[in-house]
Amino acid sequence: AVTVVDSREIAARNEFSVADALRTVPGASVQQLGGSGSFTSVKLRGLREQDTAFLIDGVRFRDAAAPQGDATAFVGELFIADLDRIEVLRGSGSSLYGSHAIGGAVNLITASGSGRPSADVSAEAGSLGFSRVTAHTAGGALGDRATFSLGAGHTRTLRGVDGDDDARNTSVQGRGSVRLGASARVTVRLYGSDALSSINESPAAIGPLPATGFVAAGPATFAPGANDPDDVRASSFLSTLV
């Protein structure tokens, strides 16, 4: 069972992150614990987030520091700058992608260029201090013996819901290919991201809470999450393939 979210659908919905693009995929559950830059997980067919494998152009992408060896820590930072499509395999893909793909696999396919070189730049802004700038160029040369496609984007939310939820993400994606002969080709692909986001402290209970029953959250029972300028979450990665 495979669902493909192509670049036309992504552009029509104006999605700028992989997690948002997956929200309409059948059998996929996308959960984001807060605003921009917060922890995001993708679960396929009701299994755990670490049971969904992420791939970039068919090559497994994972966090080397994760106890489960999965890519969950980076899911919230997978932004779209130059993707051709996203392929979602629902159901066990463990025979191909290992033990962490028993729920399924998400394959991010970078775009490839052709024809006359072209370029475009776009900018948008909205409430909560949101802004986004993207640039893209693609094309071919020597009768498309050499092709390239490169995209970059910078997304930032300055204020957020409570006025102090600064989050930014800079992503670069691209692919270059040179055909050496009838059966030989050299291809270089990259996917990189650098992000930083402010984190609120967790709400704290005031006094001991009862062991059973419901507790109405309010100023008398909980201290709200406070803004801490020194509490940030940084994330960066670069995935390359030759």
C-alpha positions in Angstrom: 0.0 0.0 0.0 1.8 3.1 -1.3 0.7 6.7 -1.3 2.6 9.4 -3.3 2.4 13.1 -2.4 3.9 14.9 -5.4 5.3 18.4 -5.8 2.1 19.6 -7.4 0.0 18.6 -4.4 2.6 20.1 -2.0 2.6 23.4 -3.9 -1.3 23.5 -4.1 -1.5 23.1 -0.4 1.5 25.4 0.2 3.1 22.9 2.6 6.6 23.8 3.8 7.4 20.8 5.9 7.3 17.0 5.4 5.2 16.4 8.5 2.5 18.8 7.2 2.5 17.1 3.8 1.9 13.7 5.4 -1.2 14.7 7.4 -3.6 13.6 4.6 -1.9 10.2 4.0 -4.2 7.3 4.9 -3.0 5.4 7.9 -0.5 8.1 9.0 -0.8 9.9 12.3 1.2 13.2 12.6 1.6 14.6 16.1 3.3 18.0 16.9 3.8 18.8 20.6 3.5 22.6 20.3 4.2 25.3 17.8 6.8 25.7 15.1 10.1 23.9 15.9 8.6 21.6 18.5 8.9 17.8 18.7 7.0 16.1 15.8 6.4 12.4 15.3 4.9 10.4 12.4 3.3 7.0 13.1 2.1 4.6 10.4 -0.8 2.2 11.0 -0.9 2.9 14.8 2.6 1.7 15.6 5.3 3.7 17.4 7.2 6.6 15.8 10.4 4.6 15.8 8.7 1.9 13.7 8.5 4.3 10.7 11.7 4.5 8.6 12.7 7.7 6.8 14.7 7.5 3.6 16.2 10.2 1.4 16.4 9.0 -2.2 16.1 5.4 -1.1 18.9 5.6 1.5 18.0 5.2 5.2 18.2 8.4 7.2 18.6 8.1 11.0 19.9 9.9 14.1 23.1 8.2 15.1 22.6 9.3 18.7 19.0 7.9 19.0 18.7 4.9 21.3 16.3 3.3 18.7 18.5 4.3 15.7 15.5 6.1 14.1 15.1 9.6 12.6 12.3 10.9 15.0 14.4 13.7 16.5 14.8 15.3 13.0 11.2 14.8 11.7 10.2 18.3 12.8 13.1 19.8 10.9 12.5 18.0 7.5 11.4 21.1 5.5 10.7 21.1 1.8 13.0 23.1 -0.5 13.5 21.0 -3.6 11.5 17.7 -3.3 9.9 16.0 -6.3 7.6 13.8 -4.3 7.2 11.9 -1.0 6.5 8.2 -1.2 4.8 6.5 1.8 4.8 2.7 2.2 2.2 1.6 4.7 2.8 -1.8 6.2 5.9 -3.7 7.1 8.9 -2.8 5.0 11.4 -4.5 7.3 12.5 -7.0 4.7 14.0 -4.0 2.8 14.7 -1.3 5.3 15.4 -3.1 8.6 13.7 -3.7 11.9 12.6 -0.1 12.3 10.3 -0.2 9.3 7.6 -2.6 10.6 5.1 0.2 10.4 6.2 1.5 7.0 8.6 3.8 5.3 8.6 7.4 4.1 10.9 8.1 1.1 11.8 11.7 0.3 12.8 12.0 -3.4 14.8 15.1 -4.4 13.9 16.8 -7.7 15.9 16.5 -10.9 16.2 19.3 -13.4 16.2 19.3 -17.2 15.8 21.7 -20.2 16.6 25.4 -20.2 18.0 26.6 -16.9 15.5 28.7 -14.8 15.2 30.2 -11.4 12.5 31.5 -9.1 12.3 33.2 -5.7 9.3 33.5 -3.4 8.5 35.2 -0.1 5.5 35.1 2.2 4.6 36.4 5.7 1.8 36.0 8.2 0.7 36.3 11.7 2.7 35.3 14.8 5.8 36.8 13.1 5.9 34.1 10.5 8.0 34.6 7.4 9.4 32.3 4.7 11.8 32.9 1.7 12.6 30.2 -0.8 14.8 30.1 -3.9 15.0 27.4 -6.6 17.0 26.8 -9.8 17.0 23.9 -12.2 18.0 23.0 -15.7 20.2 21.1 -18.0 23.2 21.5 -20.4 24.8 19.7 -23.3 21.5 18.2 -24.4 20.6 17.3 -20.8 23.8 15.2 -20.4 24.3 17.4 -17.3 21.3 18.3 -15.2 20.9 20.1 -11.9 18.3 21.1 -9.4 18.9 23.1 -6.2 16.5 24.7 -3.7 17.0 26.6 -0.4 14.5 28.0 2.1 14.5 29.9 5.4 11.5 29.8 7.6 11.1 31.7 10.8 8.4 32.4 13.5 9.4 35.3 15.7 6.6 35.5 18.3 4.4 32.4 18.4 1.3 32.1 20.4 2.6 33.5 23.7 4.8 36.2 22.1 8.2 34.6 22.7 8.4 31.4 20.6 11.2 32.2 18.2 11.9 29.3 15.8 13.9 29.2 12.6 14.8 26.6 10.0 17.2 26.8 7.0 17.1 23.9 4.6 19.0 23.1 1.4 18.2 20.3 -1.0 19.6 19.5 -4.4 20.7 17.0 -7.1 23.3 17.1 -9.9 23.8 14.5 -12.5 26.2 14.0 -15.4 25.8 11.2 -18.0 29.2 9.8 -18.9 28.0 7.3 -21.4 25.2 5.0 -22.5 25.4 3.1 -19.2 27.3 5.3 -16.8 26.1 8.3 -14.8 27.5 10.3 -11.8 24.9 11.7 -9.4 25.3 13.8 -6.3 22.4 14.5 -3.9 22.2 16.4 -0.7 19.6 17.3 2.0 20.7 19.6 4.8 19.0 21.5 7.6 19.9 23.9 10.4 17.3 24.9 13.0 17.0 26.6 16.4 13.9 27.0 18.4 13.0 28.4 21.9 11.4 26.0 24.3 8.9 26.8 27.1 9.3 25.2 30.5 6.7 22.6 31.3 3.7 23.7 33.4 4.3 22.9 37.1 1.6 21.7 39.6 1.0 23.9 42.7 1.0 21.7 45.7 0.2 17.9 45.8 -2.3 16.7 43.3 -5.0 14.1 44.2 -4.2 10.6 43.2 -7.6 10.1 41.4 -10.1 12.2 39.6 -9.8 15.2 37.3 -8.0 18.4 38.2 -9.1 21.7 36.5 -6.0 23.4 35.2 -5.9 27.0 36.3 -3.9 29.7 38.2 -4.7 28.0 41.5 -3.6 24.5 40.5 -0.8 25.0 37.8 1.9 27.5 37.1 1.9 28.0 33.3 4.9 27.2 31.1 7.4 30.0 31.4 9.6 31.4 28.7 13.3 30.7 29.4 15.6 32.6 27.0 18.4 30.1 27.8 16.2 27.0 27.0 16.6 26.3 23.3 16.6 23.2 21.0 19.3 23.1 18.2 19.3 20.7 15.3 21.4 20.3 12.3 22.2 17.6 9.8 23.6 17.1 6.3 22.8 13.9 4.3 24.7 13.4 1.1 24.8 10.6 -1.5 27.2 10.1 -4.5 
